Amino acid sequence: MDHYDSQQTNDYMQPEEDWDRDLLLDPAWEKQQRKTFTAWCNSHLRKAGTQIENIEEDFRDGLKLMLLLEVISGERLAKPERGKMRVHKISNVNKALDFIASKGVKLVSIGAEEIVDGNVKMTLGMIWTIILRFAIQDISVEETSAKEGLLLWCQRKTAPYKNVNIQNFHISWKDGLGFCALIHRHRPELIDYGKLRKDDPLTNLNTAFDVAEKYLDIPKMLDAEDIVGTARPDEKAIMTYVSSFYHAFSGAQKAETAANRICKVLAVNQENEQLMEDYEKLASDLLEWIRRTIPWLENRAPENTMQAMQQKLEDFRDYRRLHKPPKVQEKCQLEINFNTLQTKLRLSNRPAFMPSEGRMVSDINNAWGCLEQAEKGYEEWLLNEIRRLERLDHLAEKFRQKASIHEAWTDGKEAMLRQKDYETATLSEIKALLKKHEAFESDLAAHQDRVEQIAAIAQELNELDYYDSPSVNARCQKICDQWDNLGALTQKRREALERTEKLLETIDQLYLEYAKRAAPFNNWMEGAMEDLQDTFIVHTIEEIQGLTTAHEQFKATLPDADKERLAILGIHNEVSKIVQTYHVNMAGTNPYTTITPQEINGKWDHVRQLVPRRDQALTEEHARQQHNERLRKQFAAQANVIGPWIQTKMEEIGRISIEMHGTLEDQLSHLRQYEKSIVNYKPKIDQLEGDHQLIQEALIFDNKHTNYTMEHIRVGWEQLLTTIARTINEVENQILTRDAKGISQEQMNEFRASFNHFDRDHSGTLGPEEFKACLISLGYDIGNDPQKKTGMMDTDDFRACLISMGYNMGEAEFARIMSIVDPNRLGVVTFQAFIDFMSRETADTDTADQVMASFKILAGDKNYITVDELRRELPPDQAEYCIARMAPYTGPDAVPGALDYMSFSTALYGESDL
């Protein structure tokens, strides 16, 4: 009642403010209002055996004003003051004004003193407020009320009449046809509407006023001359007079209510049929696309070139990026539309929607699974083929590289082996040639592996059906033949060199010693230069400390290395001394190595220059890693707080969705406040994002100080926002179901308590046996099964408990209930489905019988209805909808064109076929 009064207060604020502005209106309007309001008051005061003559004078003492309020409200006001003094009059008027205010009407600028003083403007404003509250407020048409409801009523009643267009309560009534149409619509025998003319408003108005006063007991509240002579008749006077017609014809509202009910039911049915058609088309299109796509994915015809296979891979990538994503969205939208349709059907007490054969959601999921499987196999095949072709290209390129290297190495080797230079060489030259030949033999042996690799690669290319195998085989054969020839020439030259064995051993041994020691030392210096110039990538202080330690260890080896350098240079100096002493003919350089003392000294100086540069680079990197460590700790300090906070909030939301505290509105308000507190935490997430950006800019990839990554925090935050939004939506759906079905808060609490009791795993759903036990706990007797099986849960103890309570759970009845709450046969019952079912069992909803009763009212209690009756009582589109679907009536009392509304009504609720 409080909510109703509050709403009405808001509704009447605007009219009263309008009245204040009317204080400066045309006097002609005041005249119309004075006459209309006086007649309206007398129509009620005559019930008490009295009336008024002058509206501003007769209400001054407050007595008739209180009497008027008692008559129109049916309630007793406080005892009036009978004195003649001004104070007594003001007291009576105040009692009347207080009574008006108690009805939720806010009086603006209207006081008892103005009424007692006979202020005509204030008196008319007060009477208009009374008329609004007691004659117009309760008018309700199609969810509109008061002025809007009265205007809609007039529009609907006059819609079939020519030259009548009611858009307001002033100029739309000047020609009088609107009043005549209202009377003719309800009492056609009182007015011959066909003889009325729009260009004769006085006759039309006087006809309506006279007929209303004589036959409808509606006093004459308006003057036809005043209405015609005024550019814009007074809206309040017209509304007051028209409201009398509404109340006079209120008995005709039953037919209108029945038509409204039918319109509502038909609108729901039309919307559901459109949703079903949309689902069928979308499902057909999606299945057709899957049917066309799977054969393309199953095509496994290989290509011979890498370019062709890469084009296939690019086509597949276009499919994944461009063609498939819209279909994924269509599939998701299809499931959403299906679930929305099923929910609307349940809420409107309609049977569940069963798609055409092969177009169920499960059929689409199965087809989609086949598509995914074909897609997976196609991608695997593409990658394998690309790997195979890549392997072939790699082997062919490897063959060409190794063959080219080998051919370059063998170039000139045959000519060298055929030389006779040993015949005129000195002993030292012979020794050198012999050693050089030994080195060549070693080199030759080392190249044996390459020749074998070339042959093995050629063999593998033949086995893999390489398209250019003939040229590969020819080149391989040429290499093998040349290799055999080199082996024979090498053996022949060695035998020749071994015949000259008396060479100077000292120089030869010194050269050899120099080469043996210079080569590793040269390799060591080259490795040292490479290490000292090598760039390093480290991510922790420990790694840079390890590099620093290794560098210090390297520097500790430099003194020993310098000693080795001096020893190698000493060997070279000894050779020079022998040459000078014995005048040995040195035709060339050291035959065992190309490393000169100048190279050794140059590389040694370079190593010494690189050492301090390495020191500086390690020092700078150490400082950078210290800065990175500070960034890690800064990020971890926040992440270790935010991560657990998000987890805690997720657990709290889970508890809130299960526990029951207060009404659903209280729970919704609590959840929204909770959501607001979560959103207010966003700055901390943003701050953490800023720290994470600094870490990324510093190229930091791990953090031992925390197990939380920014991705974990983002995902947790998004899940938290999604969970609170989904929980709020669930409560809003529960409120929607409760309001739509008229379920009380106590029933909702009882349903939730029972649901939670049997939802032992807190999954938010019930299995069939849990659902059966939940129904029994709420006192729902499920029987009617010839086998009379006992409803069971998971344990024998609970079964015995049910039997002891006398509950019988029939399998057939339970199967029927499960088909309602689980139409998709998923094997679980959600709380929303549970509430929908219980609301159907406990709430009053439209039924086929109610719709048939409504049609019977429109048909005048006949067992059939005619086309004219449907078109007269229903809107055009819904009237045609009924005409197109109603079967002809074949009863004994049938007339031509009679339609069977009974079979049509049962078909709307799935009890028969349309």
Secondary structure, DSSP 8 states (H G I E B T S, - for coil): -HHHHHHHHHHHHHHHHHHHHGGGS-HHHHHHHHHHHHHHHHHHHGGGT---S-HHHHTTTSHHHHHHHHHHH-----------SHHHHHHHHHHHHHHHHHTT----S--HHHHHTT-HHHHHHHHHHHHIIIIITT-EETTEEHHHHHHHHHHHHHTTSTT----SSSGGGTTSHHHHHHHHHH-TTT--GGG--TT-HHHHHHHHHHHHHHHS-------HHHHHHSSS--HHHHHHHHHHHHHHTGGGHHHHHHHHHHHHHHHHHHHHHHHHHHHHHHHHHHHHHHHHHHHHHH-----SSHHHHHHHHHHHHHIIIIIHHHHHHHHHHHHHHHHHHHHHHHHTT-------TT-SHHHHHHHHHHHHHHHHHHHHHHHHHHHHHHHHHHHHHHHHHHHHHHHHHHTTHHHHHT--GGGS--HHHHHHHHHHHHHHHHHHHHTHHHHHHHHHHHHHHHHTT-TTHHHHHHHHHHHHHHHHHHHHHHHHHHHHHTT-----HHHHHHHHHHHHHHHHHHHHHHHHHHHHH------SHHHHHHHHHHHHHHHHTHHHHHHHHHHHHHHHHHHHHHHHHHT----SS-TT----HHHHHHHHHHHHHHHHHHHHHHHHHHHHHHHHHHHHHHHHHHHHHHHHHHHHHHHHHHHHHHS--S-HHHHHHHHHHHHHHHHTTHHHHHHHHHHHHHHHHTT----TT-S--HHHHHHHHHHHHHHHHHHHHHHHHHHHHHHHHT--HHHHHHHHHHHHHH-TT-SSEE-HHHHHHHHHHTT------TT------SSHHHHHHHHHHT----HHHHHHHHHHH-TT--S-EEHHHHHHHHHHHHS----HHHHHHHHHHHTTS-SSB-HHHHHHHS-HHHHHHHHHH-EE--STT--TT-EEHHHHHHHHTTSS--
